[in-house]
Amino acid sequence: MSLNTFGHLFRVTTWGESHGPALGATVDGCPPGVALDEAMIQHWLDRRKPGQSKYTTQRREADAVRILSGVYEGRTTGTPVQLMIENTDQRSKDYGEIAGKFRPGHADITYWLKYGIRDPRGGGRSSARETAARVAAGSVAREALKLLAPEVRISGYMVQMGRLRADRDRFDMGEVERNPFWSPDAAAAAIWAAHLDELRKSGNSVGAVIEVVASGVPAGLGAPVYGKLDTDLAAAMMSINAVKGVEIGAGMGAAELTGTENADEIFMGNDGKPRFSSNHAGGILGGISTGQDLVVRFAVKPTSSILAPRRTITVAGEETGIVTKGRHDPCVGIRAVPVGEAMMACVILDHLLLHRGQIGDAGGRIG
């Protein structure tokens, strides 16, 4: 098994490499009758595409998507939706000098040890370029959610760059679209800009933490033990290239709390629905959604392709030095925001379809 597919009923297979002729996604299991055209998908791809500021790679890709199948007269047919994005600005010569070396922190060495062959041009499948296909697939999931669960809203933003954290007391979600870091804290964005300028000019890179929140998610999604909603959310976020950690709700911070602090107390709201005093659980209890906001954070490591010289070895086992030329993100976490949103959309839709298939309109009532 090559394991390039994720999802249970809403299944996404991504294909293609960073410097190949094209990449894309095959989306299977999308319900029929969902309004979908290329402009709808392009809206989300434009948020992720490279070269939009000096803080991302200067590779110039239009990321223009084509729908090759699964849509007729502007609506999905229930058959596989094939999405293709052509690569138009590859500079494979940038990797000629390092084809026989392994970049530290990159998947070069593990791909070689596993397959005995690797595509050195931009990292092939291990490149963040692969995430364009995820965003395209996520846009299909978003359109399906508009039809099946129109109250669902998904938003992502950066909460930390390196050791520099955003201040939640200054959060203004209106700021997210106004700065290149997708930050709800305008003051933090200004500090990050200066910090990243220094790193970029010195040929270095830095990591980041992204938070993705989904509101309006119905209660009851997910299943005990092996079908947990948080299991699939964690796996989806962890599968994003360069992600090294995922947490739900309070996450690692829950270990610092007492039981009385961590337990989200439950009350009855004026609308006859349960309400919670807090959301340390991140909207999931026992693997099943509570109806509260789903809150997921993931940590993205510093970009491995950097201009700063590093020590490494060659395929022949010789020790040597390496400098990675080319166009790379000094903080790959910036463009990870729309990718995290896309993965959230795919998982929610997948679990919504699973829930409808098994439970339908059944389920407990309160009051």
Secondary structure in CASP SS format (residue, H / E / C, confidence):
PFRMAT SS
TARGET T0000
AUTHOR 0000-0000-0000
METHOD secondary structure of the structure
MODEL  1
M C 1.00
S C 1.00
L C 1.00
N C 1.00
T E 1.00
F E 1.00
G C 1.00
H C 1.00
L C 1.00
F C 1.00
R E 1.00
V E 1.00
T E 1.00
T E 1.00
W E 1.00
G E 1.00
E C 1.00
S C 1.00
H C 1.00
G C 1.00
P C 1.00
A E 1.00
L E 1.00
G E 1.00
A E 1.00
T E 1.00
V E 1.00
D E 1.00
G C 1.00
C C 1.00
P C 1.00
P C 1.00
G C 1.00
V C 1.00
A E 1.00
L C 1.00
D C 1.00
E H 1.00
A H 1.00
M H 1.00
I H 1.00
Q H 1.00
H H 1.00
W H 1.00
L H 1.00
D H 1.00
R H 1.00
R H 1.00
K C 1.00
P C 1.00
G C 1.00
Q C 1.00
S C 1.00
K C 1.00
Y C 1.00
T C 1.00
T C 1.00
Q C 1.00
R C 1.00
R C 1.00
E C 1.00
A C 1.00
D C 1.00
A C 1.00
V E 1.00
R E 1.00
I E 1.00
L E 1.00
S E 1.00
G C 1.00
V E 1.00
Y E 1.00
E C 1.00
G C 1.00
R E 1.00
T E 1.00
T C 1.00
G C 1.00
T C 1.00
P C 1.00
V E 1.00
Q E 1.00
L E 1.00
M E 1.00
I E 1.00
E E 1.00
N C 1.00
T C 1.00
D C 1.00
Q C 1.00
R C 1.00
S H 1.00
K H 1.00
D H 1.00
Y H 1.00
G H 1.00
E H 1.00
I H 1.00
A C 1.00
G C 1.00
K E 1.00
F C 1.00
R C 1.00
P C 1.00
G C 1.00
H C 1.00
A C 1.00
D H 1.00
I H 1.00
T H 1.00
Y H 1.00
W H 1.00
L H 1.00
K H 1.00
Y H 1.00
G C 1.00
I C 1.00
R C 1.00
D C 1.00
P C 1.00
R C 1.00
G C 1.00
G C 1.00
G H 1.00
R H 1.00
S H 1.00
S C 1.00
A H 1.00
R H 1.00
E H 1.00
T H 1.00
A H 1.00
A H 1.00
R H 1.00
V H 1.00
A H 1.00
A H 1.00
G H 1.00
S H 1.00
V H 1.00
A H 1.00
R H 1.00
E H 1.00
A H 1.00
L H 1.00
K H 1.00
L H 1.00
L H 1.00
A C 1.00
P C 1.00
E C 1.00
V C 1.00
R E 1.00
I E 1.00
S E 1.00
G E 1.00
Y E 1.00
M E 1.00
V E 1.00
Q E 1.00
M E 1.00
G C 1.00
R C 1.00
L E 1.00
R E 1.00
A C 1.00
D C 1.00
R H 1.00
D H 1.00
R H 1.00
F C 1.00
D C 1.00
M H 1.00
G H 1.00
E H 1.00
V H 1.00
E H 1.00
R H 1.00
N C 1.00
P C 1.00
F C 1.00
W C 1.00
S C 1.00
P C 1.00
D C 1.00
A H 1.00
A H 1.00
A H 1.00
A H 1.00
A H 1.00
I H 1.00
W H 1.00
A H 1.00
A H 1.00
H H 1.00
L H 1.00
D H 1.00
E H 1.00
L H 1.00
R H 1.00
K H 1.00
S C 1.00
G C 1.00
N C 1.00
S C 1.00
V C 1.00
G C 1.00
A E 1.00
V E 1.00
I E 1.00
E E 1.00
V E 1.00
V E 1.00
A E 1.00
S E 1.00
G C 1.00
V C 1.00
P C 1.00
A C 1.00
G C 1.00
L C 1.00
G C 1.00
A C 1.00
P C 1.00
V H 1.00
Y H 1.00
G H 1.00
K C 1.00
L H 1.00
D H 1.00
T H 1.00
D H 1.00
L H 1.00
A H 1.00
A H 1.00
A H 1.00
M H 1.00
M H 1.00
S C 1.00
I C 1.00
N C 1.00
A C 1.00
V E 1.00
K E 1.00
G E 1.00
V E 1.00
E E 1.00
I E 1.00
G C 1.00
A C 1.00
G H 1.00
M H 1.00
G H 1.00
A H 1.00
A H 1.00
E H 1.00
L C 1.00
T C 1.00
G H 1.00
T H 1.00
E H 1.00
N H 1.00
A C 1.00
D C 1.00
E C 1.00
I E 1.00
F E 1.00
M E 1.00
G C 1.00
N C 1.00
D C 1.00
G C 1.00
K C 1.00
P E 1.00
R E 1.00
F E 1.00
S C 1.00
S C 1.00
N C 1.00
H C 1.00
A C 1.00
G C 1.00
G C 1.00
I E 1.00
L E 1.00
G C 1.00
G C 1.00
I E 1.00
S E 1.00
T C 1.00
G C 1.00
Q C 1.00
D C 1.00
L E 1.00
V E 1.00
V E 1.00
R E 1.00
F E 1.00
A E 1.00
V E 1.00
K C 1.00
P C 1.00
T C 1.00
S C 1.00
S C 1.00
I C 1.00
L C 1.00
A C 1.00
P C 1.00
R E 1.00
R E 1.00
T E 1.00
I E 1.00
T E 1.00
V C 1.00
A C 1.00
G C 1.00
E C 1.00
E E 1.00
T E 1.00
G E 1.00
I E 1.00
V C 1.00
T C 1.00
K C 1.00
G C 1.00
R C 1.00
H C 1.00
D C 1.00
P C 1.00
C C 1.00
V C 1.00
G C 1.00
I C 1.00
R C 1.00
A H 1.00
V H 1.00
P H 1.00
V H 1.00
G H 1.00
E H 1.00
A H 1.00
M H 1.00
M H 1.00
A H 1.00
C H 1.00
V H 1.00
I H 1.00
L H 1.00
D H 1.00
H H 1.00
L H 1.00
L H 1.00
L H 1.00
H H 1.00
R H 1.00
G H 1.00
Q H 1.00
I C 1.00
G C 1.00
D C 1.00
A C 1.00
G C 1.00
G C 1.00
R C 1.00
I C 1.00
G C 1.00
END
